[in-house]
């Protein structure tokens, strides 16, 4: 039963897509950026900002929900593009690159949806009456918020690359 809800495959696919294309190996710099930058910024925020208000939590929940919904729509759009590329008698000019970028986009979009769901949960922890739980929630909210922004930048770049493949 839990295998249907296990997001580990999505996480592996996302981090597996962070490759150096010249050497076809995982990019330690990109993985470090995605893990360390949010942690450092979240720690700075935790140290410098004493609290996150209920109003900010409400905005974060709303924004994360909207982003998750938009990413679900983009997921369907990527599927439609891939399906049309398979059934179209005039195939995409560079089908291998198209498949690779589409697959990487799919994994990062799914990962960003997962992050948005976790962001909603973490931001609700901020409202806890227990200081430790609220503190963990504050740190995690900022960490996940920055991670979502980084994923959105990747998705933007990859969707741009998908369109560029056809325009060349």
Secondary structure as GFF3:
##gff-version 3
##sequence-region A 1 168
A	DSSP	three_ten_helix	2	4	.	.	.	ID=ss1
A	DSSP	alpha_helix	8	16	.	.	.	ID=ss2
A	DSSP	beta_strand	19	20	.	.	.	ID=ss3
A	DSSP	beta_strand	25	26	.	.	.	ID=ss4
A	DSSP	alpha_helix	28	32	.	.	.	ID=ss5
A	DSSP	pi_helix	33	37	.	.	.	ID=ss6
A	DSSP	alpha_helix	38	48	.	.	.	ID=ss7
A	DSSP	alpha_helix	54	87	.	.	.	ID=ss8
A	DSSP	alpha_helix	95	125	.	.	.	ID=ss9
A	DSSP	alpha_helix	131	167	.	.	.	ID=ss10
###
